[in-house]
Amino acid sequence: MSIKQRITIWFATLVASLLLLFSLFIYQTYESYRRSLMRNRLQRRALAGQLYFQNRTEFHRSSYLTLPDQHEIILGPDNNIIYKSSGPDDHKLTKGLLAQARQGEIQFTYDAPPWNKPKEGVALSFIIDGQRYVSVVTAYDLPGRQASNSLLFILFIGNVILLVIVAFAGFLFARRSMHPFDQLIEQMNPSSANDFSFRLQSTSTADEAAYLAGSFNDLLGRLQVLADSQEHFVAYASHELRTPLTVVKGILETSIAYDRQLADTRSSMEKALLRLEDAINLANSLLQLAEVEGLQSVKMQQDVNIVDTILDTISYFGEKHPDQQIDFVLSDAFTESSQLTHVTGSPVLLRTVLTNILDNASKYSGKKPIVLDVDLTGNQMTIIVTDQGMGIPDKQISDIFMPMMRANNVGKIPGYGLGLTIAKKIIDIHQGNLEVTSKINQTSVAIRLPASTIPVK
């Protein structure tokens, strides 16, 4: 069932319920008025029984103003019938009814053919010359019943007509309300499902349809970026993996075909091992990237001592590159609050981030001195790694976090373009921020992490 159909049904049901309640209110109000009017008429006729003892001429004259199927009985103190009209006597008087009438006025109804609705009656008593008499009047409210039936018919026909009008109006209302969404649906061609350059055009400007179109277009934009990144990643990764494997295959085939001496075979095997090591390093980097993408920030709950983590990283990096100079600088603000400042996360992953950044700084600067600054501003800890390398071209600095992306000026410097990608994803998991600024002979990588300070007691 479409939304338009549901809106039409809900709208019609709501209005139908309101109309039904209003119709019931009108009908019940009229019925209450009819019963009250009929009771007053019967009551006046019953009280007119006093004229029978005071002025019989006037009593009989008033009897011409009778109600349909009216019947009157006047009973004496001993319940003997004193007067009985000529109308149909279709109600059997009981001693209980007469006893109640002597105590006060009562109203009653009873079924009597050929009427399809009950007849109504009033019994009351009055005192004449010290004697209590009972007057009973019954009649059928023909005009009132006819008016009630006519009102019921009018309400029924009116409700049916109004429901048809409301259903039609509700459909038009739903159709007009859903028109902006219909326009968006018409633009969605299944054949363009893989074309992320497709964008929805909304004729409205400030409603839910425009908001949906904008959100959908933003999603398509992000998917397009991811698709381009994935395409580039797959092409580059497959090329980088294929190249060393092809070289290894060629070296081994050449060795089998031409190497006759053990020394030549050993040399070929060493070359093959170097190429295999490159392939293994690339595969490990790809696996590490996939592993990091599967992590969630909720799992990063360890209390990290950032100074110990940085010192461990510098020590580990110094073992690999003993000739690389790293100047470690702590700001005064950080030094004063270092014992009270904590970072929540994973020390292993943060060490990976620092290792990748230091490796890039060393590799692309020709092992020139690197400066590592740590500062604390409010609830944010900042780690800045600055090198004196070749820099990154302005046109490519926005793409450096994409997998397998490397600047055009790197030349023959080895690398796979995964270090900053992995670092960015790890910092995102830690709800931090990673920024890179570059110019000729200087590149700075800033790591900003949320920090909490324990109040001093």
One Martini backbone bead per residue (centre of mass of N, CA, C, O) as a GRO file, in nm:
protein
  457
    1MET     BB    1   0.095   0.037   0.024
    2SER     BB    2   0.075   0.352  -0.020
    3ILE     BB    3   0.100   0.658   0.118
    4LYS     BB    4  -0.147   0.783  -0.015
    5GLN     BB    5  -0.345   0.564   0.078
    6ARG     BB    6  -0.295   0.596   0.382
    7ILE     BB    7  -0.374   0.893   0.403
    8THR     BB    8  -0.661   0.859   0.297
    9ILE     BB    9  -0.758   0.656   0.512
   10TRP     BB   10  -0.691   0.819   0.765
   11PHE     BB   11  -0.851   1.069   0.694
   12ALA     BB   12  -1.128   0.932   0.654
   13THR     BB   13  -1.142   0.799   0.935
   14LEU     BB   14  -1.130   1.053   1.102
   15VAL     BB   15  -1.374   1.200   0.979
   16ALA     BB   16  -1.579   0.971   1.025
   17SER     BB   17  -1.560   0.972   1.331
   18LEU     BB   18  -1.648   1.266   1.371
   19LEU     BB   19  -1.921   1.242   1.224
   20LEU     BB   20  -2.039   1.018   1.400
   21LEU     BB   21  -2.025   1.167   1.670
   22PHE     BB   22  -2.194   1.412   1.577
   23SER     BB   23  -2.448   1.252   1.495
   24LEU     BB   24  -2.500   1.123   1.770
   25PHE     BB   25  -2.535   1.389   1.918
   26ILE     BB   26  -2.777   1.493   1.758
   27TYR     BB   27  -2.967   1.250   1.798
   28GLN     BB   28  -2.965   1.243   2.111
   29THR     BB   29  -3.063   1.532   2.149
   30TYR     BB   30  -3.332   1.495   2.006
   31GLU     BB   31  -3.439   1.258   2.176
   32SER     BB   32  -3.442   1.414   2.440
   33TYR     BB   33  -3.639   1.633   2.342
   34ARG     BB   34  -3.873   1.445   2.261
   35ARG     BB   35  -3.921   1.314   2.539
   36SER     BB   36  -3.970   1.578   2.691
   37LEU     BB   37  -4.213   1.674   2.519
   38MET     BB   38  -4.392   1.423   2.559
   39ARG     BB   39  -4.409   1.441   2.866
   40ASN     BB   40  -4.544   1.719   2.879
   41ARG     BB   41  -4.798   1.640   2.729
   42LEU     BB   42  -4.889   1.411   2.916
   43GLN     BB   43  -4.890   1.577   3.173
   44ARG     BB   44  -5.106   1.784   3.090
   45ARG     BB   45  -5.327   1.571   3.036
   46ALA     BB   46  -5.328   1.447   3.318
   47LEU     BB   47  -5.395   1.719   3.471
   48ALA     BB   48  -5.672   1.759   3.318
   49GLY     BB   49  -5.835   1.559   3.505
   50GLN     BB   50  -5.937   1.781   3.706
   51LEU     BB   51  -6.172   1.889   3.516
   52TYR     BB   52  -6.368   1.656   3.558
   53PHE     BB   53  -6.450   1.781   3.853
   54GLN     BB   54  -6.488   2.094   3.770
   55ASN     BB   55  -6.508   2.089   3.422
   56ARG     BB   56  -6.640   1.892   3.186
   57THR     BB   57  -6.658   2.070   2.940
   58GLU     BB   58  -6.359   2.149   2.933
   59PHE     BB   59  -6.249   1.860   2.923
   60HIS     BB   60  -6.387   1.773   2.650
   61ARG     BB   61  -6.269   2.000   2.482
   62SER     BB   62  -5.962   1.916   2.528
   63SER     BB   63  -5.987   1.622   2.390
   64TYR     BB   64  -5.940   1.718   2.091
   65LEU     BB   65  -5.629   1.750   2.184
   66THR     BB   66  -5.482   1.488   2.063
   67LEU     BB   67  -5.295   1.212   2.046
   68PRO     BB   68  -5.173   0.951   1.908
   69ASP     BB   69  -5.322   0.691   2.047
   70GLN     BB   70  -5.495   0.794   2.281
   71HIS     BB   71  -5.523   0.728   2.645
   72GLU     BB   72  -5.761   0.753   2.925
   73ILE     BB   73  -5.737   0.738   3.293
   74ILE     BB   74  -5.954   0.748   3.585
   75LEU     BB   75  -5.888   0.696   3.929
   76GLY     BB   76  -5.969   0.615   4.229
   77PRO     BB   77  -5.895   0.534   4.551
   78ASP     BB   78  -5.989   0.217   4.465
   79ASN     BB   79  -5.921   0.182   4.153
   80ASN     BB   80  -6.161   0.299   4.018
   81ILE     BB   81  -6.324   0.370   3.730
   82ILE     BB   82  -6.425   0.696   3.618
   83TYR     BB   83  -6.247   0.728   3.348
   84LYS     BB   84  -6.272   0.657   2.982
   85SER     BB   85  -6.156   0.655   2.690
   86SER     BB   86  -6.183   0.575   2.335
   87GLY     BB   87  -5.923   0.464   2.317
   88PRO     BB   88  -5.677   0.244   2.319
   89ASP     BB   89  -5.660  -0.034   2.551
   90ASP     BB   90  -5.301  -0.141   2.572
   91HIS     BB   91  -5.273  -0.103   2.894
   92LYS     BB   92  -5.183  -0.265   3.185
   93LEU     BB   93  -5.278  -0.217   3.496
   94THR     BB   94  -5.110  -0.193   3.803
   95LYS     BB   95  -5.063  -0.177   4.135
   96GLY     BB   96  -4.773  -0.076   4.127
   97LEU     BB   97  -4.818   0.167   3.941
   98LEU     BB   98  -5.034   0.308   4.117
   99ALA     BB   99  -4.859   0.334   4.370
  100GLN     BB  100  -4.644   0.511   4.241
  101ALA     BB  101  -4.834   0.741   4.145
  102ARG     BB  102  -4.918   0.824   4.444
  103GLN     BB  103  -4.614   0.919   4.506
  104GLY     BB  104  -4.559   0.988   4.192
  105GLU     BB  105  -4.435   1.061   3.905
  106ILE     BB  106  -4.449   0.856   3.604
  107GLN     BB  107  -4.258   0.691   3.343
  108PHE     BB  108  -4.350   0.499   3.045
  109THR     BB  109  -4.308   0.198   2.844
  110TYR     BB  110  -4.453   0.024   2.548
  111ASP     BB  111  -4.566  -0.230   2.353
  112ALA     BB  112  -4.760  -0.163   2.040
  113PRO     BB  113  -4.964  -0.233   1.814
  114PRO     BB  114  -4.827  -0.127   1.500
  115TRP     BB  115  -4.582  -0.025   1.636
  116ASN     BB  116  -4.213   0.008   1.613
  117LYS     BB  117  -4.253   0.178   1.869
  118PRO     BB  118  -4.286   0.285   2.168
  119LYS     BB  119  -4.501   0.369   2.395
  120GLU     BB  120  -4.619   0.637   2.602
  121GLY     BB  121  -4.633   0.728   2.961
  122VAL     BB  122  -4.840   0.881   3.228
  123ALA     BB  123  -4.840   0.887   3.596
  124LEU     BB  124  -5.067   1.056   3.823
  125SER     BB  125  -5.158   1.263   4.104
  126PHE     BB  126  -5.458   1.396   4.273
  127ILE     BB  127  -5.654   1.631   4.469
  128ILE     BB  128  -6.008   1.584   4.553
  129ASP     BB  129  -6.168   1.641   4.826
  130GLY     BB  130  -5.939   1.455   4.978
  131GLN     BB  131  -5.894   1.288   4.716
  132ARG     BB  132  -5.703   1.039   4.544
  133TYR     BB  133  -5.606   1.052   4.213
  134VAL     BB  134  -5.561   0.877   3.895
  135SER     BB  135  -5.365   0.960   3.600
  136VAL     BB  136  -5.369   0.803   3.270
  137VAL     BB  137  -5.141   0.847   2.988
  138THR     BB  138  -5.142   0.741   2.644
  139ALA     BB  139  -4.902   0.744   2.359
  140TYR     BB  140  -4.799   0.828   2.024
  141ASP     BB  141  -4.507   0.975   1.874
  142LEU     BB  142  -4.535   1.039   1.558
  143PRO     BB  143  -4.391   1.307   1.484
  144GLY     BB  144  -4.128   1.245   1.638
  145ARG     BB  145  -4.059   0.978   1.494
  146GLN     BB  146  -4.050   1.094   1.209
  147ALA     BB  147  -3.829   1.303   1.269
  148SER     BB  148  -3.618   1.095   1.362
  149ASN     BB  149  -3.605   0.934   1.096
  150SER     BB  150  -3.529   1.173   0.917
  151LEU     BB  151  -3.270   1.243   1.066
  152LEU     BB  152  -3.131   0.969   1.026
  153PHE     BB  153  -3.133   0.978   0.717
  154ILE     BB  154  -2.980   1.243   0.681
  155LEU     BB  155  -2.724   1.156   0.831
  156PHE     BB  156  -2.653   0.916   0.654
  157ILE     BB  157  -2.638   1.057   0.379
  158GLY     BB  158  -2.443   1.280   0.468
  159ASN     BB  159  -2.209   1.091   0.547
  160VAL     BB  160  -2.168   0.956   0.276
  161ILE     BB  161  -2.114   1.210   0.110
  162LEU     BB  162  -1.881   1.320   0.288
  163LEU     BB  163  -1.696   1.072   0.256
  164VAL     BB  164  -1.654   1.100  -0.044
  165ILE     BB  165  -1.537   1.384  -0.034
  166VAL     BB  166  -1.307   1.324   0.166
  167ALA     BB  167  -1.166   1.105   0.001
  168PHE     BB  168  -1.107   1.284  -0.243
  169ALA     BB  169  -0.961   1.508  -0.087
  170GLY     BB  170  -0.745   1.322   0.039
  171PHE     BB  171  -0.620   1.232  -0.227
  172LEU     BB  172  -0.541   1.513  -0.326
  173PHE     BB  173  -0.371   1.582  -0.081
  174ALA     BB  174  -0.171   1.344  -0.102
  175ARG     BB  175  -0.080   1.398  -0.392
  176ARG     BB  176   0.029   1.684  -0.338
  177SER     BB  177   0.224   1.608  -0.102
  178MET     BB  178   0.377   1.370  -0.288
  179HIS     BB  179   0.489   1.508  -0.544
  180PRO     BB  180   0.793   1.555  -0.475
  181PHE     BB  181   0.847   1.245  -0.443
  182ASP     BB  182   0.761   1.159  -0.727
  183GLN     BB  183   0.983   1.317  -0.869
  184LEU     BB  184   1.217   1.160  -0.741
  185ILE     BB  185   1.135   0.875  -0.840
  186GLU     BB  186   1.144   0.939  -1.148
  187GLN     BB  187   1.466   0.991  -1.139
  188MET     BB  188   1.498   0.689  -1.062
  189ASN     BB  189   1.723   0.496  -1.237
  190PRO     BB  190   1.834   0.175  -1.244
  191SER     BB  191   2.064   0.219  -1.464
  192SER     BB  192   2.208   0.442  -1.243
  193ALA     BB  193   2.320   0.287  -0.985
  194ASN     BB  194   2.651   0.315  -1.070
  195ASP     BB  195   2.600   0.633  -1.096
  196PHE     BB  196   2.738   0.879  -0.884
  197SER     BB  197   2.672   1.145  -1.065
  198PHE     BB  198   2.399   1.136  -0.979
  199ARG     BB  199   2.118   1.376  -0.936
  200LEU     BB  200   1.881   1.530  -0.755
  201GLN     BB  201   1.583   1.720  -0.843
  202SER     BB  202   1.425   1.984  -0.667
  203THR     BB  203   1.143   2.200  -0.666
  204SER     BB  204   1.184   2.233  -0.385
  205THR     BB  205   1.329   2.418  -0.086
  206ALA     BB  206   1.159   2.377   0.225
  207ASP     BB  207   1.143   2.053   0.258
  208GLU     BB  208   1.159   1.714   0.285
  209ALA     BB  209   1.235   1.664  -0.012
  210ALA     BB  210   1.483   1.851  -0.017
  211TYR     BB  211   1.631   1.711   0.213
  212LEU     BB  212   1.645   1.432   0.082
  213ALA     BB  213   1.795   1.517  -0.174
  214GLY     BB  214   2.044   1.632  -0.030
  215SER     BB  215   2.124   1.374   0.126
  216PHE     BB  216   2.146   1.192  -0.125
  217ASN     BB  217   2.364   1.361  -0.269
  218ASP     BB  218   2.574   1.339  -0.045
  219LEU     BB  219   2.593   1.032  -0.057
  220LEU     BB  220   2.683   1.017  -0.353
  221GLY     BB  221   2.940   1.178  -0.314
  222ARG     BB  222   3.074   0.978  -0.115
  223LEU     BB  223   3.052   0.730  -0.302
  224GLN     BB  224   3.225   0.845  -0.526
  225VAL     BB  225   3.481   0.873  -0.362
  226LEU     BB  226   3.495   0.572  -0.281
  227ALA     BB  227   3.498   0.457  -0.567
  228ASP     BB  228   3.752   0.599  -0.664
  229SER     BB  229   3.931   0.490  -0.439
  230GLN     BB  230   3.888   0.190  -0.498
  231GLU     BB  231   3.982   0.188  -0.788
  232HIS     BB  232   4.265   0.293  -0.727
  233PHE     BB  233   4.342   0.081  -0.519
  234VAL     BB  234   4.312  -0.175  -0.691
  235ALA     BB  235   4.500  -0.092  -0.921
  236TYR     BB  236   4.755  -0.037  -0.747
  237ALA     BB  237   4.770  -0.297  -0.582
  238SER     BB  238   4.783  -0.496  -0.819
  239HIS     BB  239   5.037  -0.372  -0.938
  240GLU     BB  240   5.227  -0.393  -0.687
  241LEU     BB  241   5.194  -0.706  -0.664
  242ARG     BB  242   5.266  -0.794  -0.956
  243THR     BB  243   5.551  -0.688  -0.991
  244PRO     BB  244   5.719  -0.862  -0.785
  245LEU     BB  245   5.613  -1.136  -0.886
  246THR     BB  246   5.717  -1.109  -1.174
  247VAL     BB  247   6.012  -1.070  -1.102
  248VAL     BB  248   6.047  -1.335  -0.951
  249LYS     BB  249   5.976  -1.514  -1.188
  250GLY     BB  250   6.200  -1.413  -1.375
  251ILE     BB  251   6.440  -1.482  -1.197
  252LEU     BB  252   6.381  -1.788  -1.173
  253GLU     BB  253   6.378  -1.855  -1.474
  254THR     BB  254   6.664  -1.754  -1.531
  255SER     BB  255   6.806  -1.937  -1.328
  256ILE     BB  256   6.719  -2.206  -1.455
  257ALA     BB  257   6.837  -2.145  -1.748
  258TYR     BB  258   7.150  -2.011  -1.663
  259ASP     BB  259   7.232  -2.117  -1.398
  260ARG     BB  260   7.547  -2.299  -1.293
  261GLN     BB  261   7.616  -2.152  -1.039
  262LEU     BB  262   7.590  -2.105  -0.705
  263ALA     BB  263   7.633  -1.798  -0.702
  264ASP     BB  264   7.413  -1.726  -0.907
  265THR     BB  265   7.178  -1.856  -0.757
  266ARG     BB  266   7.208  -1.689  -0.499
  267SER     BB  267   7.166  -1.412  -0.629
  268SER     BB  268   6.880  -1.468  -0.736
  269MET     BB  269   6.752  -1.532  -0.460
  270GLU     BB  270   6.806  -1.255  -0.331
  271LYS     BB  271   6.637  -1.092  -0.530
  272ALA     BB  272   6.373  -1.244  -0.479
  273LEU     BB  273   6.353  -1.180  -0.174
  274LEU     BB  274   6.329  -0.875  -0.200
  275ARG     BB  275   6.063  -0.880  -0.361
  276LEU     BB  276   5.902  -1.045  -0.153
  277GLU     BB  277   5.928  -0.839   0.075
  278ASP     BB  278   5.766  -0.620  -0.064
  279ALA     BB  279   5.504  -0.785  -0.089
  280ILE     BB  280   5.470  -0.839   0.215
  281ASN     BB  281   5.455  -0.545   0.308
  282LEU     BB  282   5.207  -0.473   0.144
  283ALA     BB  283   5.018  -0.689   0.260
  284ASN     BB  284   5.040  -0.592   0.553
  285SER     BB  285   4.924  -0.311   0.501
  286LEU     BB  286   4.652  -0.405   0.395
  287LEU     BB  287   4.572  -0.566   0.648
  288GLN     BB  288   4.590  -0.327   0.844
  289LEU     BB  289   4.373  -0.155   0.707
  290ALA     BB  290   4.141  -0.361   0.739
  291GLU     BB  291   4.160  -0.377   1.049
  292VAL     BB  292   4.108  -0.077   1.114
  293GLU     BB  293   3.826  -0.053   0.969
  294GLY     BB  294   3.698  -0.269   1.192
  295LEU     BB  295   3.712  -0.073   1.405
  296GLN     BB  296   3.615   0.073   1.723
  297SER     BB  297   3.590   0.324   1.959
  298VAL     BB  298   3.478   0.143   2.201
  299LYS     BB  299   3.764  -0.024   2.220
  300MET     BB  300   3.902   0.253   2.318
  301GLN     BB  301   3.981   0.228   2.681
  302GLN     BB  302   4.264   0.318   2.736
  303ASP     BB  303   4.521   0.447   2.931
  304VAL     BB  304   4.734   0.693   2.798
  305ASN     BB  305   5.080   0.746   2.790
  306ILE     BB  306   5.214   0.966   2.580
  307VAL     BB  307   5.514   0.974   2.654
  308ASP     BB  308   5.575   0.670   2.649
  309THR     BB  309   5.482   0.629   2.357
  310ILE     BB  310   5.687   0.820   2.224
  311LEU     BB  311   5.946   0.691   2.338
  312ASP     BB  312   5.899   0.410   2.217
  313THR     BB  313   5.897   0.506   1.924
  314ILE     BB  314   6.178   0.634   1.915
  315SER     BB  315   6.329   0.378   1.994
  316TYR     BB  316   6.229   0.198   1.763
  317PHE     BB  317   6.321   0.390   1.533
  318GLY     BB  318   6.627   0.398   1.616
  319GLU     BB  319   6.686   0.099   1.546
  320LYS     BB  320   6.627   0.138   1.235
  321HIS     BB  321   6.736   0.463   1.260
  322PRO     BB  322   7.026   0.570   1.397
  323ASP     BB  323   7.074   0.840   1.196
  324GLN     BB  324   6.816   0.970   1.324
  325GLN     BB  325   6.702   1.287   1.411
  326ILE     BB  326   6.514   1.362   1.723
  327ASP     BB  327   6.320   1.632   1.846
  328PHE     BB  328   6.200   1.651   2.175
  329VAL     BB  329   5.908   1.855   2.264
  330LEU     BB  330   5.786   2.021   2.558
  331SER     BB  331   5.556   2.204   2.681
  332ASP     BB  332   5.469   2.384   2.953
  333ALA     BB  333   5.169   2.303   2.966
  334PHE     BB  334   5.224   1.998   2.961
  335THR     BB  335   5.424   1.969   3.198
  336GLU     BB  336   5.225   2.077   3.423
  337SER     BB  337   4.979   1.846   3.320
  338SER     BB  338   5.080   1.547   3.270
  339GLN     BB  339   4.977   1.400   3.541
  340LEU     BB  340   4.655   1.499   3.471
  341THR     BB  341   4.672   1.380   3.179
  342HIS     BB  342   4.444   1.204   2.951
  343VAL     BB  343   4.432   0.930   2.713
  344THR     BB  344   4.200   0.759   2.515
  345GLY     BB  345   4.306   0.424   2.401
  346SER     BB  346   4.570   0.293   2.186
  347PRO     BB  347   4.906   0.249   2.207
  348VAL     BB  348   4.957   0.076   1.953
  349LEU     BB  349   4.817   0.259   1.743
  350LEU     BB  350   4.969   0.522   1.811
  351ARG     BB  351   5.246   0.401   1.740
  352THR     BB  352   5.177   0.358   1.443
  353VAL     BB  353   5.134   0.649   1.368
  354LEU     BB  354   5.415   0.760   1.448
  355THR     BB  355   5.580   0.569   1.270
  356ASN     BB  356   5.466   0.655   0.995
  357ILE     BB  357   5.539   0.958   1.018
  358LEU     BB  358   5.845   0.924   1.070
  359ASP     BB  359   5.905   0.764   0.815
  360ASN     BB  360   5.826   0.986   0.616
  361ALA     BB  361   6.011   1.211   0.724
  362SER     BB  362   6.275   1.055   0.672
  363LYS     BB  363   6.245   0.966   0.374
  364TYR     BB  364   6.161   1.268   0.244
  365SER     BB  365   6.435   1.420   0.392
  366GLY     BB  366   6.706   1.257   0.409
  367LYS     BB  367   6.754   1.249   0.729
  368LYS     BB  368   6.662   1.489   0.858
  369PRO     BB  369   6.569   1.664   1.103
  370ILE     BB  370   6.326   1.606   1.365
  371VAL     BB  371   6.024   1.747   1.499
  372LEU     BB  372   5.865   1.686   1.828
  373ASP     BB  373   5.562   1.814   1.941
  374VAL     BB  374   5.405   1.891   2.267
  375ASP     BB  375   5.068   1.992   2.346
  376LEU     BB  376   4.832   2.193   2.560
  377THR     BB  377   4.476   2.274   2.494
  378GLY     BB  378   4.287   2.221   2.722
  379ASN     BB  379   4.115   1.931   2.574
  380GLN     BB  380   4.389   1.930   2.384
  381MET     BB  381   4.614   1.727   2.211
  382THR     BB  382   4.935   1.802   2.052
  383ILE     BB  383   5.107   1.651   1.766
  384ILE     BB  384   5.414   1.756   1.602
  385VAL     BB  385   5.554   1.677   1.279
  386THR     BB  386   5.872   1.800   1.152
  387ASP     BB  387   6.017   1.851   0.836
  388GLN     BB  388   6.284   1.881   0.553
  389GLY     BB  389   6.147   1.821   0.292
  390MET     BB  390   5.995   1.838  -0.030
  391GLY     BB  391   5.704   1.812  -0.013
  392ILE     BB  392   5.364   1.897  -0.113
  393PRO     BB  393   5.156   1.942  -0.345
  394ASP     BB  394   4.873   2.131  -0.350
  395LYS     BB  395   4.696   1.939  -0.543
  396GLN     BB  396   4.764   1.667  -0.339
  397ILE     BB  397   4.695   1.717  -0.029
  398SER     BB  398   4.383   1.614  -0.041
  399ASP     BB  399   4.491   1.293  -0.124
  400ILE     BB  400   4.682   1.158   0.102
  401PHE     BB  401   4.447   0.967   0.248
  402MET     BB  402   4.446   0.792   0.016
  403PRO     BB  403   4.482   0.500  -0.111
  404MET     BB  404   4.782   0.480  -0.291
  405MET     BB  405   4.876   0.775  -0.250
  406ARG     BB  406   5.116   0.974  -0.438
  407ALA     BB  407   5.335   1.189  -0.508
  408ASN     BB  408   5.505   1.309  -0.792
  409ASN     BB  409   5.790   1.390  -0.620
  410VAL     BB  410   5.917   1.104  -0.509
  411GLY     BB  411   6.009   0.917  -0.718
  412LYS     BB  412   6.219   0.639  -0.598
  413ILE     BB  413   6.081   0.631  -0.340
  414PRO     BB  414   5.972   0.414  -0.130
  415GLY     BB  415   5.624   0.302  -0.147
  416TYR     BB  416   5.238   0.285  -0.097
  417GLY     BB  417   5.028   0.494   0.039
  418LEU     BB  418   4.937   0.389   0.365
  419GLY     BB  419   5.028   0.541   0.619
  420LEU     BB  420   4.819   0.785   0.632
  421THR     BB  421   4.565   0.616   0.611
  422ILE     BB  422   4.602   0.462   0.876
  423ALA     BB  423   4.636   0.707   1.060
  424LYS     BB  424   4.361   0.840   1.006
  425LYS     BB  425   4.181   0.604   1.106
  426ILE     BB  426   4.292   0.595   1.395
  427ILE     BB  427   4.221   0.888   1.476
  428ASP     BB  428   3.919   0.860   1.423
  429ILE     BB  429   3.874   0.643   1.641
  430HIS     BB  430   3.986   0.866   1.863
  431GLN     BB  431   3.839   1.141   1.793
  432GLY     BB  432   4.028   1.292   1.603
  433ASN     BB  433   4.295   1.481   1.429
  434LEU     BB  434   4.439   1.506   1.088
  435GLU     BB  435   4.707   1.719   0.972
  436VAL     BB  436   4.840   1.871   0.663
  437THR     BB  437   5.132   2.069   0.604
  438SER     BB  438   5.290   2.236   0.310
  439LYS     BB  439   5.621   2.306   0.192
  440ILE     BB  440   5.914   2.397   0.108
  441ASN     BB  441   6.113   2.212   0.325
  442GLN     BB  442   5.812   2.156   0.468
  443THR     BB  443   5.646   1.928   0.698
  444SER     BB  444   5.328   1.899   0.875
  445VAL     BB  445   5.202   1.685   1.141
  446ALA     BB  446   4.882   1.689   1.305
  447ILE     BB  447   4.787   1.569   1.629
  448ARG     BB  448   4.449   1.547   1.761
  449LEU     BB  449   4.347   1.493   2.102
  450PRO     BB  450   4.144   1.400   2.342
  451ALA     BB  451   4.151   1.537   2.677
  452SER     BB  452   4.184   1.464   3.026
  453THR     BB  453   4.140   1.629   3.347
  454ILE     BB  454   4.239   1.600   3.669
  455PRO     BB  455   4.140   1.723   3.946
  456VAL     BB  456   4.247   1.909   4.208
  457LYS     BB  457   4.227   1.846   4.567
   0.00000   0.00000   0.00000
